[in-house]
Amino acid sequence: MLAAQPDAAPDASVDEEAAVRRRLWAAAAHLAATGHGLAATRDGGTVLLLPLADGDTAAGLARRTAVHLGAAVHEPVTVGASAPLHPLPAADAAPAAYTEARRCLDALRLLGRSGQGAAAEDFGFLGLLLAGPRDISGFVRRTIGPVLDYDRRRGTELVRTLDAYYAAGSSPARTKDTLHVHVNTVAQRLDRVARLLGDDWQSPARTLEIQLALRLHRLADALTG
C-alpha cells in the first residue's frame, strides 16, 4: 500500500493546491488502472494498492511511484509504502497498512526528503518505529544478515567478535583479551566484517544500527532457545 501526497509550492493558492490534488488523483487512478491495482483519495492525497513484481521491493516501488506521479503532476510528490502484504489483504488489514505507509511519508517530509519515495526498510532502525507490526527480524537481516550467513556457512565467530568488540569500546586489544585470541585474529575478523557489511560499517549511524541488530539477534536467540 502506498500513500502519496503532493508538495505544492509554499505560496500556492487554494485553487492551485486543489488543481494539484486533482492532477494527482488522475495520475494515480491511471497508474492503478494500468498496473492492476486500486486507488482512492484520502487526507488530501491518494492511496494506492499496487502489486509487486517478482524481485521487487516496497521501497523500490515507492521510489518509482514518486518519480512517476511527480512527472505527471509537475510537482514533487512524496510517497510512503507499507511492507508487502501477502496475500491480498483483508479489509481489516488495510487501515494498518495505510498507517504504516503514511508514517513513512511523514518521516520523509520531516527528514527534508519531500518528493521522494520510501518504505520502512529505508530508515534503518528508525524503520522499527514506522513499521507495524514491527519487522524486527527483517531489520536484523538487512543490517547484519551477511555476517550471520557467513558464520552459519563457515562455522566462524564474527558475530561473537562484533559483540566483544563493541563491549570493549571498539578496542581490538581489549577484544582479544575477552576472546582469548591474538590481536591479529581480531583484526582479520573485523576485516572480514568490513568486506561483508561495507567499508562504512564503523560510521556512527551504521555502528548504532549494527549494535541494535546484534542485541535484537541475541534476544531472539534467547527467546527461541
C-alpha positions as CSV (number, residue, x, y, z in Angstrom):
1,M,0.0,0.0,0.0
2,L,1.2,3.5,-1.0
3,A,0.3,6.9,0.5
4,A,1.0,9.8,-1.9
5,Q,0.9,13.5,-1.1
6,P,1.7,16.4,-3.4
7,D,4.2,19.1,-2.2
8,A,2.8,22.2,-3.7
9,A,4.8,25.5,-3.6
10,P,4.5,27.3,-0.2
11,D,3.0,30.3,-1.9
12,A,0.4,28.3,-3.9
13,S,-3.2,29.5,-3.7
14,V,-6.0,27.3,-2.5
15,D,-7.2,26.9,-6.1
16,E,-3.7,25.9,-7.2
17,E,-3.4,23.3,-4.5
18,A,-6.8,21.9,-5.4
19,A,-5.6,21.7,-9.1
20,V,-2.5,19.8,-8.0
21,R,-4.6,17.3,-6.0
22,R,-6.9,16.7,-8.9
23,R,-3.9,16.0,-11.2
24,L,-2.5,13.7,-8.6
25,W,-5.8,11.8,-8.4
26,A,-6.0,11.5,-12.2
27,A,-2.4,10.2,-12.4
28,A,-2.9,7.8,-9.5
29,A,-6.1,6.4,-10.9
30,H,-4.4,5.9,-14.3
31,L,-1.5,4.2,-12.6
32,A,-3.8,1.9,-10.7
33,A,-5.8,1.0,-13.8
34,T,-2.8,0.2,-15.9
35,G,-0.9,-1.6,-13.1
36,H,-3.8,-3.9,-12.0
37,G,-4.2,-2.0,-8.7
38,L,-6.6,0.2,-6.8
39,A,-6.7,3.9,-6.0
40,A,-8.6,6.1,-3.6
41,T,-8.4,9.6,-2.2
42,R,-7.6,10.2,1.5
43,D,-6.2,13.0,3.7
44,G,-5.7,15.4,0.7
45,G,-3.7,12.8,-1.2
46,T,-4.1,9.4,-2.7
47,V,-3.8,5.8,-1.6
48,L,-2.7,3.1,-4.0
49,L,-2.7,-0.7,-3.7
50,L,-0.3,-2.0,-6.3
51,P,1.2,-5.5,-7.0
52,L,4.9,-6.2,-6.6
53,A,6.7,-7.8,-9.4
54,D,9.0,-10.7,-8.7
55,G,12.2,-9.5,-7.0
56,D,10.7,-6.0,-6.4
57,T,10.6,-4.3,-3.0
58,A,8.2,-1.9,-1.4
59,A,10.9,0.7,-1.2
60,G,11.7,0.3,-4.9
61,L,8.0,0.6,-5.8
62,A,7.6,3.7,-3.6
63,R,10.6,5.4,-5.3
64,R,9.4,4.7,-8.8
65,T,5.8,5.8,-7.9
66,A,7.1,9.1,-6.5
67,V,9.0,9.8,-9.8
68,H,6.1,8.7,-12.0
69,L,3.5,10.8,-10.1
70,G,5.8,13.8,-9.8
71,A,6.3,13.8,-13.5
72,A,2.6,13.5,-14.2
73,V,1.6,16.2,-11.7
74,H,4.5,18.6,-12.5
75,E,5.0,19.0,-8.7
76,P,7.0,16.9,-6.2
77,V,5.0,14.0,-4.8
78,T,6.1,12.2,-1.7
79,V,5.2,8.5,-1.4
80,G,5.4,6.2,1.6
81,A,4.9,2.5,1.3
82,S,3.8,-0.2,3.7
83,A,5.6,-3.6,3.9
84,P,4.4,-6.1,1.3
85,L,1.0,-7.6,2.1
86,H,0.7,-11.3,1.4
87,P,-1.8,-12.5,0.3
88,L,-4.1,-9.7,-0.8
89,P,-5.1,-8.0,2.5
90,A,-8.4,-8.5,4.2
91,A,-10.4,-5.3,4.8
92,D,-9.3,-5.1,8.4
93,A,-5.6,-5.1,7.4
94,A,-6.0,-2.1,5.1
95,P,-6.0,0.6,7.9
96,A,-2.8,-0.7,9.5
97,A,-1.1,-0.8,6.1
98,Y,-2.2,2.8,5.3
99,T,-1.0,3.9,8.8
100,E,2.5,2.5,8.1
101,A,2.6,4.0,4.6
102,R,1.6,7.4,6.0
103,R,4.2,7.2,8.7
104,C,6.9,6.7,6.1
105,L,5.5,9.6,4.1
106,D,5.6,11.9,7.1
107,A,9.1,10.7,8.0
108,L,10.3,11.6,4.6
109,R,9.0,15.1,5.0
110,L,10.4,15.5,8.4
111,L,13.8,14.5,7.1
112,G,13.7,17.0,4.3
113,R,13.1,14.4,1.6
114,S,9.9,15.6,0.2
115,G,9.3,14.4,-3.4
116,Q,10.9,11.1,-2.7
117,G,9.5,7.6,-2.0
118,A,10.5,5.1,0.7
119,A,9.3,2.2,2.9
120,A,10.2,1.5,6.5
121,E,13.3,-0.6,5.4
122,D,14.9,2.6,4.1
123,F,15.0,4.2,7.5
124,G,17.3,1.8,9.3
125,F,16.5,1.3,13.0
126,L,14.0,4.2,12.7
127,G,12.0,1.9,10.5
128,L,11.2,-0.2,13.5
129,L,9.2,2.8,14.8
130,L,7.4,3.2,11.5
131,A,6.5,-0.4,10.6
132,G,3.6,-2.2,12.0
133,P,3.8,-4.9,13.1
134,R,7.4,-4.3,14.0
135,D,9.6,-6.0,11.4
136,I,12.4,-6.9,13.8
137,S,13.6,-10.0,12.0
138,G,13.7,-8.0,8.7
139,F,15.8,-5.3,10.4
140,V,18.3,-7.8,11.7
141,R,18.6,-9.5,8.3
142,R,19.1,-6.2,6.5
143,T,21.7,-5.0,9.0
144,I,23.9,-8.0,9.8
145,G,22.5,-10.7,7.6
146,P,25.7,-11.2,5.6
147,V,27.6,-11.8,8.9
148,L,25.1,-14.2,10.2
149,D,25.1,-16.1,7.0
150,Y,28.9,-16.2,6.9
151,D,29.1,-17.6,10.5
152,R,26.5,-20.2,9.7
153,R,28.2,-21.4,6.5
154,R,31.8,-21.3,7.8
155,G,31.4,-22.0,11.5
156,T,33.2,-18.7,12.3
157,E,32.6,-16.3,15.2
158,L,32.2,-13.0,13.5
159,V,29.0,-12.2,15.5
160,R,30.7,-13.1,18.8
161,T,33.7,-11.0,17.8
162,L,31.5,-8.0,17.0
163,D,29.7,-8.3,20.3
164,A,33.1,-8.4,22.1
165,Y,34.4,-5.5,20.0
166,Y,31.6,-3.2,20.9
167,A,31.6,-4.3,24.6
168,A,35.3,-3.4,24.7
169,G,34.7,0.1,23.5
170,S,35.8,-0.8,19.9
171,S,39.3,-1.6,21.1
172,P,40.9,-4.6,19.3
173,A,43.4,-5.0,22.2
174,R,40.7,-5.4,24.8
175,T,38.6,-7.5,22.4
176,K,41.4,-10.1,22.0
177,D,41.6,-10.4,25.8
178,T,37.9,-11.1,26.0
179,L,38.0,-13.7,23.2
180,H,41.4,-15.1,24.3
181,V,42.8,-14.8,20.7
182,H,45.7,-13.0,19.1
183,V,45.1,-9.3,18.2
184,N,45.8,-10.2,14.6
185,T,42.9,-12.7,14.7
186,V,40.6,-9.9,15.8
187,A,41.9,-7.6,13.0
188,Q,41.3,-10.4,10.4
189,R,37.8,-11.0,11.6
190,L,37.0,-7.2,11.6
191,D,38.4,-7.0,8.1
192,R,36.0,-9.8,7.0
193,V,33.1,-7.9,8.6
194,A,34.1,-4.8,6.6
195,R,34.0,-6.8,3.4
196,L,30.6,-8.2,4.3
197,L,28.9,-5.1,5.6
198,G,30.8,-2.3,3.7
199,D,33.6,0.0,4.5
200,D,31.3,2.4,6.3
201,W,30.3,-0.2,8.9
202,Q,32.1,1.8,11.7
203,S,30.4,5.1,10.9
204,P,28.3,6.4,13.8
205,A,25.0,5.7,12.1
206,R,25.9,2.2,11.0
207,T,27.5,1.4,14.4
208,L,24.3,2.3,16.1
209,E,22.2,0.1,13.8
210,I,24.6,-2.9,14.0
211,Q,24.7,-2.8,17.8
212,L,20.9,-2.7,17.9
213,A,20.7,-5.6,15.4
214,L,23.1,-7.6,17.5
215,R,21.1,-7.1,20.6
216,L,17.9,-8.0,18.9
217,H,19.5,-11.1,17.5
218,R,20.7,-12.1,20.9
219,L,17.2,-11.6,22.3
220,A,15.6,-13.6,19.6
221,D,18.0,-16.4,20.2
222,A,17.3,-16.3,23.9
223,L,13.5,-16.4,23.3
224,T,13.7,-19.3,20.8
225,G,16.4,-21.2,22.6
